Amino acid sequence: MTPELRQELVSRRVEGIDAALLQIGLGRDAKDAALTFRAYLIDLLGLIERNPGLDAAADDLQKSVHAVVEAGESRGIEDRQARLLVEAHARFRARLEAAGVEFNSEGGMGQARG
């Protein structure tokens, strides 16, 4: 795989994750968005070099997604759960950056270095 193709694939997976998390946070089709999130996450993790910190952050984000979706089905998303999801996403982004994923100037993610 060429570095350019890898960068494009990483960028699209990250954009998909961000879009799915936005839907989940807003409570819009959260179950479907959670499935989409998981598919993008699995694909993304297959494209970048893994490490224990990244794996832990991905697991934490997955658990936060699950908790928000589950809460949304029964009683609605609480501010605390939404905040925990945002914080888990921030930790995941930090671990991605440490693994070589570069962020674009708009605050999103996009490319893998190297």
C-alpha positions in Angstrom: 0.0 0.0 0.0 1.4 3.4 -0.9 1.8 6.0 1.8 -0.7 8.3 0.0 -3.4 5.5 -0.1 -2.7 4.7 3.6 -3.1 8.4 4.4 -6.4 8.6 2.5 -7.8 5.5 4.2 -6.8 6.8 7.7 -8.4 10.2 6.9 -11.7 8.6 5.8 -11.8 6.3 8.8 -11.2 9.1 11.2 -13.8 11.3 9.5 -16.3 8.4 9.8 -15.5 8.0 13.5 -16.0 11.7 14.2 -19.3 11.8 12.3 -20.6 8.7 14.1 -19.6 10.1 17.5 -21.4 13.3 16.7 -24.6 11.4 15.8 -24.3 9.3 19.0 -23.8 12.4 21.1 -26.9 14.0 19.6 -28.9 10.8 20.1 -29.6 10.5 16.4 -29.9 6.9 15.2 -27.4 6.1 18.0 -27.5 2.3 17.5 -26.7 2.5 13.8 -24.1 5.2 14.5 -22.5 2.9 17.1 -22.2 0.1 14.6 -20.7 2.5 12.0 -18.3 3.8 14.7 -17.2 0.3 15.5 -16.6 -0.6 11.9 -14.5 2.5 11.3 -12.6 2.0 14.5 -11.6 -1.6 13.6 -10.6 -0.5 10.1 -8.5 2.4 11.5 -6.7 0.3 14.0 -5.7 -2.1 11.2 -4.1 0.8 9.4 -1.9 2.2 12.1 0.8 0.9 14.4 -0.8 -0.3 17.6 0.5 0.2 21.1 -1.0 -0.5 24.6 -2.0 3.1 25.1 -3.8 3.3 21.9 -5.6 0.0 22.5 -6.7 1.2 26.0 -7.9 4.5 24.6 -9.9 2.7 21.9 -11.4 0.4 24.4 -12.3 3.3 26.7 -14.0 5.1 23.8 -15.9 2.0 22.8 -17.2 1.6 26.3 -18.2 5.2 26.4 -20.1 4.8 23.1 -21.9 1.8 24.5 -22.8 3.5 27.7 -24.3 6.5 25.9 -26.2 4.4 23.4 -27.6 2.2 26.2 -28.6 5.3 28.3 -30.2 6.9 25.3 -32.5 3.9 24.8 -33.8 3.9 28.3 -33.7 7.3 30.0 -31.9 9.7 27.7 -28.3 10.8 27.6 -27.2 12.7 30.7 -24.7 15.6 30.6 -22.2 13.5 32.5 -22.3 10.7 29.9 -21.9 13.1 27.0 -18.9 14.7 28.8 -17.3 11.3 29.4 -17.8 10.5 25.7 -16.1 13.8 24.7 -13.2 13.1 27.1 -12.7 9.5 25.9 -12.7 10.8 22.3 -10.0 13.4 23.3 -7.8 10.8 24.9 -8.2 8.6 21.8 -7.2 11.5 19.5 -4.2 12.1 21.7 -3.1 8.5 21.4 -3.7 8.6 17.6 -1.5 11.6 17.4 1.2 9.8 19.4 0.9 6.9 17.0 1.6 9.2 14.0 -1.8 10.5 12.9 -1.7 14.2 12.1 -4.5 16.6 12.7 -5.6 19.1 10.1 -5.8 22.8 10.9 -9.6 22.7 11.4 -9.2 20.5 14.5 -10.1 17.3 12.9 -7.8 14.4 12.1 -6.6 13.3 8.8 -3.3 11.8 7.9 -0.8 9.2 9.1 2.8 10.3 9.1 5.3 8.2 7.4 
